């Protein structure tokens, strides 16, 4: 959720409508500086603030022992059913709600260690055992955990440590006294078994593992640009009033060549919808997991056993180191604001974290510098000229906004600050909503005594007396007004400059031999160097992510002198030009890329328009028209409204969802029958090349793969690949992902020669778009190594 929740947006709209017309006009024309000064008094404690506080109660981010008990009990239930992965998630949720240092949180870590042991995650299991001990795990339960520790060390081949742990466990059991109880007898039996296993391993050490199976990873050739941090030397930074800052190839670039590697200046994980609960008198805890439970809130690494924040239940980390760094850099300020930030949306959260990471001295310096340019707010050409002159005299010698004193464009706060907020192009109502939201955050910071932390001061004592006065007057301190102005700038910037960090996430059932993945938005971030890339509906680059780092690669040859372009979302292969133009209006420009110009000027229909069309229900010829569609076959007089066919399409998509629910419920035969019926219905509605026809083939392939019917799965997936290739082209990343799935199916089906050729083609495509370090490339190489190590006689037979 990028923007605030709907109720707050409606509240802000009513507040705007109730303002005096003269004040509305002043706010509409005001600079960011004046908007904050005028708007500070418009957030009334008894109206807007009270309403916001009520909304924040729905976003639960505090420690709640009742929730912890619920999650732990549900985790125990799933553990008993041997659903260890799900149990780990629930124990993690329970730990996040327990108070740090309490015996209850130690139980969560100990229970989670048991589930991790059954999953074979021995190193992480040991970490959880150490956490349980450090949080005061009950003494009477300790022998069982110590035995688990010894068994983990044994499985890892650390025999001396295992023997030492076993000795500690033995002493602990002996100290507990009553040796005849059933529990003690079980522990003694386990202890004896582990002693025997250690002796066996010591007498017969495992042979040293050969390193022949290791796969050599390709290293990418990289020469960094002297003027643009993280960019290749094959790029140059240009600036003009029409395109603004943009990157151009300074030499011929080949497909797959790395052009840019940048760590996000700031990123915020997108929360899951289930965190915002509806108002209810009953306490209902949602046991579903979201991205907020699955990824580290700092580095975005996938979580197995999360480390919870000590102050809130929302933030979770992959390690104590990540938790400590996040706390030091920004979370000590954000922690108590969790419900407010979840209510006001990711853009406000990114804006706050941006100023916290930048530090108040730098924020104040750039805000004061920006005031010189406010007079050009409504004249973009004059502002570009003004920014160029300002950059030449203040920020660097190259005359390009965002460059530092030495003329270098870095991934810095100065570069973030110089991204255009387009304040003059946002609607006055939207700017007012953003202003109220950032002022609400700054007032909460002031009232919670967090101003000193925001201003990078050692103590908040000096703010305690003025704070009482300011609460009464409703005014922010001058420093927090500066912070609010910077935050308002960043919220407005994000509409055009927010970069979604995506991850290939498993979809559907996770217990199949074929892993079905799709790209999912994971976080919202500022990448100031990546933001230099302008949009094209037919881009010449691909962007991939690893944690909070972005890598841009050339997806096609780029001759010297040509602009390097990125797709902001609307792509020629996915939608018609009218749809693309409509979506791109949020970026405040009219797309004039080659794909759009060709479609607009020559009246040529896009690939998406031609292939994602309806067909005649009578003769199956393509339907033509806008609101009322007519059959293109002159001998057929059928006509039908687009609205009617769109309703049928929605019904079909719902039937497909129902079929996939059957697959998740392990009712594969029922899912096949439902998908086959969907195919028959679609044949009378959609063109044979419609992407949905390919998706149904893909779903059927997935179902047959879960049944181990590899030949049938491969046949359906090959049909899907044909349709995807028609839309996206033979060297697109979409084809690469489909070929990756086909390689898995052929590998599992033991079709060796076909698998090897598919692996080779998938590698060639994915290397261009994702690079040699991507997980898909590594999995393909592992499959190829495995197949090539088969006996020659088997290779010849297949």
N, C-alpha and C positions, 0 to 999 in steps of 0.2 A: 504494500500500500504506500505509494509515493506521497500522496497528499493526505491531509487530515481526514478522519472518518466523516461520513456524510452528515451526521448530526451537528458537528462543529462547523462544517461548511455552510449548512443552512442557518445556523445561529449567526455566523459572520455576515451572511447575505442580508438577514433581517436587520442587523446592526447598521450595515451600509445603507440600506433603504431608508432607515429612520434618521439618518444624518441630515442636517440642514443642507440644501442644495449648494449653497455657497461653499460650505466646508468640503462637500464631495468634489466640487470643481477644483478647490485648492489641492486636495489630496491627489486628484487625477493628474495634476500638472506638476506636483512636487517632486523634487529630487529624492533620492533614498535618504539622505541626511534629514531633509525636512519632513518626509513621510514618518520617520520614526519619532521625531520631536512632536509632530502634530498628533500622532496616533497613540502616544504613551498614555494619555489621559482618557482614551476612548475604551480602554479595557476596564469596565466597571466591576468592582469587587462583588457587588450584590447581584449582578446580572451575568455578564460573560464569564467572570472568574468562577462564580458558583456553579454555573452550568458546566464549565469545563471540569471542575472537580467531580461533579456527579458522573460525567462520562469516563473520567479516569478510573473510577471504581470498578469499571468493567474489565479493565486490563490488569490482570493479576500478575504482579511481578515481585511480591514480597515473599518472605519465608512463612509458610503455612504448614504446621505439623499435621493437620488433618489431611491435607493433600499428600504429604509424605507417607502417611499410613496407608492411604488408599493405593498409591502407586506401588508401595512395597508389597502389600498384600496381593495386588494383581500380578506383580512380578513373581511372587512365590507360586501363585497359581499356574502361571505359564512355565515356570521352571519345573514344576511337577509334571507338566505335560511335555517336557523336553523341548520346549520352544525357547532355546537358550538365547538366541539373538534378540528376540522380543523382550525377554526377561532382563537382559542387560540394559536396554533402553529404559525400561520402567524403573529399574533400580537407580539409574542415573537421574531420572526425574525425581524420584524420592529423595536422593541425596541433595538435589538442588533446593529442596524445600526445608531440609533440616537445618537447625542452627549449627554453625561450625563448632567442633569440639565436643558435641553432645554424644552420649552413648548411641543414640538412635542413628546418627550419621555413620558411625562406625559399623553398625549392622548393615546399612545399605552397601558400604564398600565391601564388607565381608561376603554378603550375598552375591554381589556382582562378581567378586573374584571366583566364586564357585561356578557361575555361568560361563565366565571367561575360560576357566579351566576346561570345561566340557567342549568349548569351541576350539580348544587347542591354542589359545592366545596366552602362552605361558609367561612371557615377559610382562605383558599388561596385567596379568593375574597377580604377579609378584608385586607390582606397583600398588595394586588395590589392597593387597594384604598389608603392605607397609602403611598405607593410609588408614586402614582399620586399626592397626596397632597404635598409630600416632594420635588417633582420635579417641582413645580409651576404650577399645573393644573389651567387653566383659571378660574378666579373668576366667570364669568358669567355662567359657566357650572357646578359649584360646587354643587348647590342644588340637582341636579339629582343624583350625586355620593353620597352625604350625605344621601339621602333617601335610596339608595341601601345599604349603610352601616347599617342603622337602620334596614332594612329588613333582612339583614344577621344575625345581632345580635338577632333579633326576632326569626328567624328560629333555631338559636343555643340555644334558651332558656335563653339568657342573657338579661332579661327584663329591668333591671335598666339601663344598658348600651344602650339598644335600645331606651329607653325613652330619655336619655340624648342626643343621636345622633339625635333623632327626634326634640328635642328642638333647637339644633344648626341649623338643616336644616330649621326649621320654621322661626327662626330669620333671616337666610340668605335670604329666600324667601321674607320676609317682607322688608328687607333692599333694595332689588332690585327695588323697586318702582312700576312700572306699573303692577297692579294686575289684569287687565282685559284682558291681552294678552292671546291667546290660550295656550301658553307654561306655563304661570303661573297658569292658571286655571287647567291644567293637573297636575302640581306639587301639587297644593292645594288639588285636589281630592285624589291623592296618599297619601298625608300627612294625610288627614282625615281617609282614610282606615287603615293606619298603626296605628293611635291612637286607633281606635276601636279594632283592633286585639290585641294591647298591653293590653287594658283594659279587653278584654275577657280572655286573658291568665292569667292576674293577679287575676281575680275573680274566674277562674276555673283552678288552677295549674294542670299541667300534673302529673299523678301518677308516683311515683318513679319506674324506670325500674328495674326488677329483674335481678339478675346476673346469673340466671340458664342457660342462653344460652351461657355463656362463656365456652370456651373449654380449658381444662387444657393441657398445652403444656408439653411434656416430657422433663425432663432435662437429659442431657447426663452425664454419669459418666466419669470423666476425672482426670487423675493423670499425671502431666507434667513431662517430662524427665529432669533429672538434667544436662545432657550434651548437649542436643539439644533443642534450644528454640522452643516452639510451638509444639513439638513432644510428643507423648504418651510415658509413661514409659515402654511400651511393645516393644520399638524399641531400637536398638543400632547402632552406627555409625562405619562402618568399612572402610578400605582402602587397596587396592592392585593395582598393576600396570596394571592388566587386566581390572578390572571393575572401577578403580578409587574410589572415595568416593561413598558409597552406604549404604542403610539402610537394616537391617536384623531384623527379629522378635526375640526378646529375650525371648518370651513366646508364648504359643499358642494363636492365635487371632481368634475371631469369626466374621462371616459376619456382616457388619453394624457397627463394632467397629470403633470409631474415632481414627485415627492414627496421624493426623497432622492438626493443625490450624495455618495459617500464613497470616499475612497482607503483601501485596506486598510492597517491598522496594520502588519500583517506578512503576507507570503505566501511560500509555498514551492512551487516547481514539483514536480508529481508525477513521479517518475522512470519510465522505461520498464522493462518486465519484463525485457528482454534484458540489463539491467545486472547482474542477479543470475544468474550462471552456475553451472551444476551443477559439482560436484567432478569433475575430469577430469585425467588425467595428460598429456593432449595439450593443446596451446594452440590453441584455436579462437576466432577473432575474429569476432564477430557484425557483419555489415555492414548489418543492418537499422537504420533510423532510428526514434527514438522522440521523444516530446515534449521530452525532455532535449536533443535535437539541433535541434529545430525552433523553440524559443522562448527568448528572453532570460531568464536565470535571475534577473534583478532586476526588469525592468519588464514582462516577459511579451510583449514585441513579437515578432512572427514574424521569425525569422532568415533572412537570405539568405546572408550571409557572416559567420560568427560570429567573435568575438574570444575566444580561449581564455584561461582562467585561467593565470597564470604558474606556479602551484604544483601544480595537479591537472588531470586529464583530464576531470573531470565538468562543472565549471561553465563555461558559455559565455555570452557577452554580445553585445548588438547593437552596442555601440560601446566604445571604450576608456574613455569617460566613465562608462558604466554599470559597467564592470569596476572602475574606480578607486573609485567610490562604494561599491559592494558590498564591496570589500576594506576600505575604511576603516570601514564601519558594522558588518560582521559576518563577512565571508568570511575575513579574516586569522585568525580564531579557528576557523572551520568547516573551512577548507581541508584540514588534515591529518586531520580527523575524518571525511572523506567515506565510507569504507567502513563505519564504525561507524554513521553517521547513516542510510545506505542500508539497513543491516541492522535498525536499530531502528524504522524507519518514519517517515512524514511527520509524525505528531503529535509525536514527540519532537523532530524537526527544527524544527517550528514553535515548540515550547516554548523551545528553546535560542535561536532567533533573536529571539523576543519579548523575552527578558531582555537580550540583547545590544543590541537597539534601545532598550530602555527605559533602560538604564544602571544600574549597581549601586546608586548612592545612592537612586534612586527605587524600585528593587526592594526594597531593605532597608527603606525607610520604610513601604511598604505591607505587607510581610510582618510587620513588628513591629506595625503597626496591626491586622492581622487576628487576632493572637493574643488580643485582647480578646474576640473572638467565638467562640473555640473551644468554650466551654462550651455553646453552643447548637447544636453540630454536628448532633445527632440530633433537633432539634426545629425543623423548617422554619418553622413559624409564628412561633415565638419568634425565630428567626434573622432573618426578614423584619422583625419589629418592632425587633430589635436593630440591624439594618443601617440602618433608617430613622432611628432615634435617633442612631446613629453618624454618618450622613450629615449630619443636622441640626446636629450639634455640631462635626464635624471637616471634612467635605468640602464642605459647601454649606448653603444656607438653605432649599432646597426639600424636604428630607427624602427625597430619592430617591437610592439608592445609585449611585455613579459620577459624580455631579455635582461640579464643583469648588467652590472657596470662594465664587464669585460666583453659584452656582446654575445654571451652564451645563453641559450634558452634551456632552462633546467626544469626538472620536475619539482618545483618549489612552490611555496605559498604565493610568491610574487607572480608566478605563471598562472596559478589558480585564480588569483585576484583579478588578473587582466583578462580572463575569459569574459566575453560580453554578457551582461545580465539582460540586455534588451528591455530595460525598464520601461521605455517609451512604447513598446509594442504589446506588453501584457495588458489585459483589460484592467481598468481601475478596481473592479470588484475582486479580481484575483490578487492583485497587489495588496489590497486591503486585507484579504484573508491571510496572506503570508505575513504581513506586518503584525496583525493581531497575534498570530501564532508565535512568532519569534519574541515579541514583547512578553507574551505569557511565559515563555521559557525563562527569559531574563528576570522577570519578576519573581518567579519561583526560585531561581538561583539566589536572588537577593534575600528573599524571605527565609530561605533554608540556611543562610549563613555560608554560602558557597562562593561568594564574590571573590574572596581572597584567593581561592584555588583557581578561579578563572583568570584572575589577573596575575597569576604566577607569583603570589606573595607567600611568605612563610606562615603567617598566622592570620586568622580571621578576627583577632581581638579588636584591631583598630576600626573594624567596620560595625562592631556591635552597637555602639550608641547612635551613629547616624542612621542605622538601619531602621530603628524604631520610628524616627521622624519620617523617613521616606515611605514606610508602610502607610502612615497616616495620610500623607499627601498624595500617594499613588504614583509618585515620580520615581524613575530609575536614576541611579547615580550617573554622573557624566561618563564614567568608564563603561558602565553597562549599556548606556545608549550607543557608545561606539561599537561594543560587541553586537548589539541588536542590529545596527546598521550593516555591519559586515555579514551577519547571518542572513539578513534580508537579501543582500546582494547574492549570497551563495544559493539561497532557495530559488531565486529567479534564474540564476545561471544554470541550475540543474535541469530545467526544462529542456534546454538545448544541449547541455554538455554532460549530463549524467551518463555514465557508461555502465551498462548492465554487465556484471561478471557472471558468466554462465558456466555450468558444469554438466557433463554427460552423466545423467542420473539413471539408475536402473528403474524400469517401469514394469508394473505387473508383478507376477510371482517371481521370487528370487531363488526358487529351488530347482529351476530348470538348468539343463546343460548349456543352453544358449542364453546369453545375457542380452536382453533387449534394453537399449539405452536411448534416451532422448535429451536434448539440451533443455536445461531448466535455469531460470533466473535465480541466482543465489544471493547476490549482493548488489548494491548501488555504490558507485565510486566516482571520484575525480581522478582522471588520468590527464594531466595538462598537456603532455606531449602527444598522446594519442588523440586528444581533442583538436589537434592541428589538421587532422585528416577531414576533408570535406566529403559530402555524401555523393554517391552515385547509385542508381537503381541497377547498374551492371558494374559492380566494383572490380578493381584489379588486385584486391588484397583479401586475405582471410585473417581473422583475429582468433586466437586461442588463449586460454587462461590456465594458469597453474597457481592455485591459491589466490593471492592478491596481485600476482604478476601477469601482465598481458604481453603477448608476442604477436607482432604483425608480420605476415609473410606475403610475398607476391603470389597471387593465384594464377597469374598469366604473365606473359612477357610484357615489360614496361620499357618502352624505348626512352632514351635520354631526352629530357625536356618535357615529358608527359607528367601530368599531375598524378599523385598517388591518392587513390580514392577508397573510401570505406562505405559500406552500406549501413545506414542507421536503422534498418528494419524493413521498410517497404522495398521489395525486390521484384525485378521484372518477371521472374519465374513464378512468383507466388500470387501476384495480383495485377489487375488492370491499371492502366495509367491514371484513370480518374480516381481509383481507390488510393493509389500511391500519392497523388497530389494532395488529396484530402488529408491523409495521415501526416504528410510532411509539413502541413501548415503550422503544426505546433513548434516547428523550428524557425518560423518566421522567414522562410525563403520559398521561392518558387523553383522547383527543380528543373534545371535545363540540361540535364545529363543527356548523353547520346541516345540512350534507350527511350527517354521521354520524348525528345525532339522527333525521333523517327516515328513514334506512334502518333504523336499529335499532328505533325506536318504531312505525313504520307497516308494517314488514316489506316495504317496497318494495325491489325489487332495483335495484342501481345500474346505470347505463348500461353499465359494463364487464361486469357479470355477465350482463346480458340479451344484449348484442351480441357479446361474446366467448365465446359458448357453443358447445357441440357440437351437431351435428344428427344425427338418426336416419339410420343408413346405409341404411335401407330406404325410408322415405317422406320423409326430410329435414325432418321436423318437429323443433322444439327438444327436446332431452333435458333431463330434470328429475331432481333428486335430489342427494345428496351423494356417498357412496362408490360406491353402485350407481345408475346413471342409467337412467331409464325414458323411453320415448318419450311425449311429451305428447299424441300422437294416440291417442285411446282405441281406435280400430279397429286400431291397431298394437301388438303385444305385445312389441316388441323391448326388451331390457334388456342393458346392458353395463357393466362396471366403469369408473369414472373413470380408474383406473390404466392400463387397456388403451388407452383413447382418448388418454391423455396420452403414452403410448409412441409411438403413431401420430403424434401431433403433433410429438414430438421428431424422429422419422424424417423428417417432412415438412420441418421447419426445416433439417435437415442437407442434404436434397436441394436446397433453395433456396440454401444456402451453396455447394454444389457447382456450381450453375448460375452463381452470381456469380463463382466461380473461372474458369469458362470465359470469362466476359466479360472478366475481367482478363487472360486469356491471348489476348485478341483473337479468340476463337471465338464470334462473335455469333450465328451461325445455330444452333450447338449450344446456346448459352445460351437462345435462344428456345424451342427444342424442349423443353428440360428444364423451363423455367418453365411452359410450357403443360401439360405432364404434371402438374406440381405443382398447377396450378389444377384439373385434373380430379380428382386425388386429394383435394384439399381440399374439393371440392364434396360429397363423400360423408362428410365429417368435421366441417366447420365451418359455422356459420351464415353466410349470405351477407354479413352485416354485420360479420363478424369482422375485426379490424384486420389480421390476416395476409393476408386476401384483398386488402385495399387495398395492403399492402406488395408483393404479387406484381404487381399492376397497375403500381405505381410502378417496380419493377425492369424490367418489360417496356418501360415508357416510356423508361427509361434505355438499354436495349439498342437500341431502334429509333432513339433520338436519335444514338447512336454511328454508326449506319448512314446517318444523314441522312434517315431516313423520318419527317419531321416530323409529317405528318397522323396516322400510326399512333401515334406517340409521344404526341401530344396526346390522342387518343381514350383510350388507356390511363390517362394521368395524370388525365383528367377523371373516370374511374371511381374512381380512388384518392381524389380529392378528395371525391367523394360520401360515401365511407365515413368518411374523416377528419372530415368535417363532422358526420356522425351522432354521432360519439363526442365531439368536442371543441367543437362549436358553430361557427356561421358567422363569428364574429369572433375566434376563438382564434388564438394565435400559430402553432399547428400548421398551420392553414389558410393563414396568411400565408406560411409557408415553402413550402407546396405550390403556392400561386399564383405565387410567385416563380419556381419551376421551370417552371410552365406558361407564364409570360410569356417566359422564355428560349426555349422550344420554339417558341412562336408567332412570336417575333421572328425566329428563325433560319429558320422556315418561310415567312416573308414574309406571314403572315396579319395584315395591318396593323391592321384595325379590331378584330379579336378580341384582338390583342396589346395595343392601347391600352386597351381596356376591362378586360382582366385586370390590366394594370399599375396602372390606377387603383384597382381593388379591393384589390390587394396592398399598394399604398401606404397606403391608408386603414387597413388592419389593422396593418401593420408600424410605421406612425408611432405608433400607440397603444402597442405593446409595446416597440419598440426605439428610437424617437425619430428625428429627422431626420438625425442624424449617422451612423447605422448604414450599413455598407457595402452592405447589400442595398437600402436606400432610395436610395443614391447610384447604384447600378447600374441600378435601375429608372428613375431620372430620366434617366440617360444613354441608355437604350434609348428612352424616350419622346421625348427631344430628337432623336435620330437619325431616328425614324419621322416626326416632325412636320416635319422638314426635307426629306422626300422631295417631289418635284414633285407638284403638285395632281392631275395626270392619273393618277399611280400611286395616290394615296390614294383617288381616286374609283373606280378599278377594283377595289380591294381592300375 
